Amino acid sequence: MLQLENTKFCWAWDRVYVKANGRIPCWCDYGEKHTVLHKPIDGNDFIRDIVNSEEMRKMRTSILRKNKYYIKECKNCCCMYDINRGKHSRFDDHEEVDIQEKVDKAKKFLDHYSNAIRPDGWINHISEIQIEPSFPCNLKCPGCLQGRHANPLSTEPKPHILPLEWFKRIIDSIIYNETKLQRIAFVGRGEPTLHKNLGAMILYARKAMPNLVMSMDTNSNQQFLDEYSELTWINCSIDGSNQDSYAKYRRGGNFKKAMQFLKDSSIKKGKCQIKWKYILFDTNDDVESMNVAQKISKDIGIDELLFVLTHAGGGDVNPSKKFTKLKDVEEYIKDNKIFNNTHVLHAT
């Protein structure tokens, strides 16, 4: 019987991260470098041979059955909760998590299928598939691989752009195997909108699963396409309220282009929610800049402005020292109420 004080839970147990070249890492945090498996998507059934492969099942059961870290990186990963911590490892004021309840729920789910005709660790319900449409990026942010590495494309084998046919095979396999999928997130180490067939991917998934939740994270430096309005929401990563504060981190980025993306998306969005994701660094955390972001959000008519706390920076850009706790930003928002849908969250 598991000892309560040792109970661990990885919230990526029912999630899958697909790189542009088809590689399946643990997740996009510390597990990014670890390859769980790398099977050809065009030669295998995505659900049977990849999602429920022996190695993916081993990852789930290592944590949920044996109560052990799957790999050494688990100890520092944002996906991992440990009852010894009682909360997220990186932020002291992160909400409390009932880890045992999450473990029990996940084990009950696995029990249902392992007692039937499937091997232990098999799932037919996926909370999220994170799809990396494009590994290349047009910016060189210092906290990202694209900015830190002299030749980032050399760190991953080709293809660096996910083939459209691979994406279709993923969707077709989900439908064929009657697997429930809650969400697709178009995000990875590169910029999704650089993929010339991203719109076709979105439309294909929407037609196959009309109620599917789909999101995208973008640096907003490309043109807004009509197909993006089929997404459920878009996170527009724009860390600053003018070219100077913005470009200190989003190196190579054009603030005017980012603002145009916000404007166009707000006009053409349909039911899609447009969110401005403003990570707080020591280069953009002055009240004046944050107030300007609120004013722009109100004038353009986006759906939500998110000030984001982070534990990491890059190069000569550091996390905000002024805002280190959720309550710090909440107090700022209370004292500077300009745009009603202004909120704060932690970055993972």
C-alpha positions in Angstrom: 0.0 0.0 0.0 1.3 3.4 -0.9 2.5 5.7 1.9 0.6 9.0 1.7 3.8 11.1 2.2 5.3 9.6 -0.9 2.4 10.1 -3.3 3.3 11.6 -6.6 1.2 12.8 -9.5 2.2 13.9 -13.0 -0.6 15.8 -14.8 0.9 14.9 -18.2 -0.1 11.2 -17.7 -3.1 11.6 -20.1 -1.5 14.2 -22.3 0.7 13.8 -25.4 3.3 16.2 -26.8 4.0 15.8 -30.6 7.1 17.6 -32.0 7.2 18.7 -35.6 9.3 15.7 -36.5 7.0 13.3 -34.7 9.2 12.9 -31.6 7.2 12.3 -28.4 9.0 13.9 -25.4 7.7 13.6 -21.8 6.3 17.1 -22.0 7.5 20.6 -22.9 9.3 21.4 -19.6 12.2 19.4 -18.2 11.0 16.4 -20.1 11.5 18.1 -23.5 15.0 16.5 -23.9 13.8 13.1 -23.0 12.3 11.1 -25.9 9.6 8.7 -24.7 9.4 7.3 -28.2 9.9 8.4 -31.8 7.9 6.2 -34.2 6.9 7.2 -37.7 3.4 8.8 -37.6 2.8 7.8 -41.2 3.6 4.1 -40.5 1.7 3.6 -37.2 -1.7 4.0 -35.7 -1.3 7.1 -33.5 -3.6 5.9 -30.7 -2.6 2.2 -30.6 1.1 2.4 -31.5 2.1 5.7 -30.0 -0.3 7.0 -27.3 -0.7 3.5 -25.9 2.8 2.2 -26.8 4.6 0.1 -24.2 6.9 3.1 -23.3 4.0 5.5 -22.9 2.2 3.0 -20.7 5.4 2.6 -18.7 5.6 6.3 -18.1 2.0 6.4 -16.7 2.3 3.3 -14.5 5.7 4.2 -13.1 4.1 7.2 -11.4 0.6 6.1 -10.8 1.2 2.4 -10.0 4.8 2.3 -8.6 4.8 5.8 -7.2 8.2 6.4 -8.8 9.6 9.2 -11.0 9.7 8.0 -14.6 13.0 9.9 -15.3 15.3 11.9 -13.2 13.9 15.2 -14.7 10.5 14.5 -13.1 11.8 15.9 -9.8 12.1 19.5 -11.3 9.3 19.3 -13.9 6.3 21.6 -13.7 4.0 18.6 -14.4 5.0 16.8 -11.3 3.3 17.2 -7.9 4.5 15.6 -4.8 2.6 15.4 -1.6 5.7 16.4 0.2 5.4 19.7 -1.5 1.7 20.0 -1.2 1.7 22.6 -4.1 3.6 23.5 -7.2 7.4 23.4 -6.7 8.2 26.7 -8.3 5.8 29.1 -6.7 5.1 29.5 -3.0 1.7 30.9 -3.5 0.5 28.4 -6.0 -2.9 27.0 -5.2 -3.0 23.9 -3.0 -3.5 20.6 -4.9 -5.2 17.5 -3.6 -2.6 15.1 -5.0 -4.1 12.0 -3.5 -7.5 12.7 -5.1 -5.9 13.2 -8.5 -3.9 10.0 -8.2 -7.0 8.0 -7.1 -9.0 9.4 -10.0 -6.3 8.5 -12.5 -5.8 5.0 -11.1 -9.5 4.4 -11.2 -9.4 5.3 -14.9 -6.5 2.9 -15.6 -8.2 0.2 -13.6 -11.2 0.3 -15.8 -9.2 -0.5 -18.9 -6.6 -2.8 -17.5 -9.4 -5.0 -16.1 -10.8 -5.3 -19.6 -9.0 -6.3 -22.8 -6.2 -3.7 -22.7 -2.8 -3.8 -21.0 -2.2 -1.7 -17.9 -1.6 2.0 -18.6 -3.9 2.1 -21.7 -6.0 5.2 -22.1 -8.9 6.1 -24.5 -9.3 9.6 -23.1 -6.7 12.3 -23.8 -6.9 15.6 -22.0 -4.6 17.4 -24.4 -2.4 16.9 -27.4 0.2 19.6 -27.7 1.1 19.9 -31.4 4.3 21.7 -32.5 3.4 22.7 -36.1 6.7 24.5 -36.7 10.1 24.0 -34.9 11.6 27.2 -36.5 10.8 30.6 -35.1 11.2 34.1 -36.4 12.2 35.6 -33.0 15.3 35.0 -30.9 14.0 35.4 -27.3 17.0 34.8 -24.9 15.0 32.5 -22.6 14.1 30.2 -25.4 16.2 27.6 -27.3 15.8 29.7 -30.4 17.6 32.6 -28.7 20.1 30.6 -26.6 21.4 28.3 -29.3 23.6 29.4 -32.2 21.9 26.8 -34.5 18.6 25.7 -32.9 17.5 23.6 -35.8 20.5 21.4 -35.3 19.1 20.2 -32.0 16.3 18.3 -33.7 16.2 15.9 -36.7 14.1 16.8 -39.7 11.3 17.4 -40.6 11.2 20.8 -38.8 7.7 21.5 -40.1 5.0 18.9 -39.2 3.6 17.4 -42.4 -0.1 18.1 -42.9 -0.7 14.4 -43.7 0.8 13.4 -40.3 -1.7 15.7 -38.6 -4.5 14.2 -40.5 -3.4 10.7 -39.5 -3.4 11.8 -35.9 -7.0 13.1 -36.1 -8.2 10.1 -38.2 -6.7 7.6 -35.6 -8.5 9.4 -32.7 -11.8 9.1 -34.6 -11.2 5.5 -35.7 -10.3 4.3 -32.2 -13.2 6.2 -30.6 -10.8 8.1 -28.3 -12.1 11.1 -26.5 -9.9 14.2 -27.0 -10.6 17.4 -25.0 -8.1 19.8 -26.4 -5.4 20.4 -29.1 -2.9 23.1 -28.3 -0.8 24.4 -31.2 2.4 25.4 -29.4 5.9 24.2 -29.1 9.5 25.4 -29.4 8.8 27.3 -32.6 6.2 29.7 -34.0 3.0 27.9 -35.1 1.9 30.5 -37.6 5.0 29.9 -39.8 3.4 26.7 -40.9 1.8 27.4 -44.3 -0.9 24.7 -43.7 -1.8 25.6 -40.1 -5.2 26.9 -41.2 -5.9 23.6 -43.0 -5.0 21.7 -39.8 -7.4 23.8 -37.8 -10.2 23.3 -40.3 -9.6 19.5 -40.5 -9.7 19.1 -36.8 -12.8 21.3 -36.4 -14.7 19.4 -39.1 -13.8 16.0 -37.5 -14.6 17.1 -33.9 -16.9 20.2 -33.9 -16.8 20.6 -30.1 -13.0 20.2 -29.7 -11.2 22.8 -27.7 -8.3 24.2 -29.7 -5.8 26.9 -28.7 -2.7 28.5 -30.1 0.2 30.4 -28.7 1.8 32.9 -31.0 4.3 35.7 -31.0 1.7 37.6 -33.2 4.2 38.8 -35.7 2.5 37.1 -38.7 -0.8 37.9 -40.4 -4.0 36.8 -38.8 -5.8 34.2 -41.0 -9.5 33.7 -41.2 -9.0 30.0 -40.2 -7.7 31.1 -36.8 -11.2 32.2 -35.9 -12.1 28.4 -35.6 -9.8 28.2 -32.6 -11.3 28.4 -29.1 -8.7 30.9 -27.9 -5.3 32.4 -29.0 -2.6 33.4 -26.5 -0.7 36.4 -28.0 2.7 36.6 -26.4 3.6 40.3 -26.3 5.8 41.2 -23.4 5.7 45.0 -23.3 3.6 47.9 -24.4 6.0 49.7 -26.8 8.8 48.6 -29.2 11.5 49.3 -26.7 10.2 47.3 -23.7 8.8 44.6 -26.0 12.0 44.0 -28.0 14.3 43.6 -25.0 13.0 40.1 -24.7 11.1 39.4 -27.9 14.2 40.0 -29.9 13.6 40.4 -33.6 9.9 41.1 -32.9 8.0 44.1 -34.3 5.5 45.6 -31.8 3.5 47.3 -34.6 2.9 43.9 -36.2 1.9 42.4 -32.9 -0.6 45.1 -32.4 -1.9 44.7 -35.9 -2.4 41.0 -35.2 -4.4 41.9 -32.0 -6.6 44.4 -34.0 -7.2 42.0 -36.9 -8.0 39.1 -34.6 -10.4 41.1 -32.5 -12.3 42.1 -35.7 -12.3 38.6 -37.4 -12.2 36.3 -34.4 -15.7 35.0 -34.5 -16.2 33.0 -31.2 -12.4 32.8 -30.7 -11.2 34.4 -27.4 -8.2 36.7 -27.9 -5.8 36.9 -25.0 -2.8 39.1 -24.6 -0.1 37.2 -22.6 2.3 39.8 -21.0 5.1 38.1 -19.2 6.5 40.4 -16.5 10.3 40.9 -16.7 12.5 43.6 -15.1 12.3 45.3 -18.5 8.5 45.9 -18.7 7.2 45.7 -15.2 6.8 49.5 -14.5 3.3 50.6 -13.8 3.2 53.0 -16.7 3.9 50.3 -19.2 1.4 47.9 -17.7 -1.2 50.7 -17.7 -0.6 51.3 -21.3 -1.2 47.6 -22.0 -4.5 47.9 -20.2 -5.5 50.9 -22.3 -4.6 49.2 -25.5 -6.5 46.1 -24.6 -9.6 48.3 -23.8 -9.3 50.3 -27.0 -8.8 47.3 -29.3 -11.4 45.2 -27.6 -9.5 41.9 -26.9 -11.1 39.4 -24.5 -8.4 39.2 -21.7 -5.1 40.7 -20.7 -2.9 38.3 -18.7 0.1 39.5 -16.7 2.2 36.4 -16.2 4.7 35.7 -13.5 7.7 33.7 -14.5 10.7 32.1 -12.7 13.0 32.4 -15.7 14.4 35.1 -17.9 17.3 35.0 -20.3 20.4 36.9 -21.2 20.3 40.3 -19.6 16.5 40.0 -19.0 15.4 38.8 -15.6 12.1 37.9 -14.0 10.4 40.8 -12.3 11.6 41.6 -8.9 8.8 44.0 -8.3 6.1 41.3 -8.9 7.0 37.9 -7.5 3.7 36.8 -6.0 0.2 36.6 -7.4 -1.0 39.0 -4.7 1.5 41.7 -5.9 -0.1 41.8 -9.3 -3.6 41.5 -7.9 -2.9 44.6 -5.8 -1.6 46.5 -8.8 -4.7 45.6 -10.8 -7.0 46.7 -7.9 -5.2 50.1 -7.7 -5.0 50.6 -11.5 -8.3 49.3 -12.9 -8.4 50.3 -16.5 -9.4 47.1 -18.4 -11.9 45.0 -16.6 -10.6 41.6 -17.9 -7.1 42.0 -16.6 -5.8 39.0 -14.6 -2.6 37.4 -13.4 -1.3 33.9 -13.6 1.9 31.8 -13.1 3.8 30.6 -16.1 4.5 26.9 -16.0 
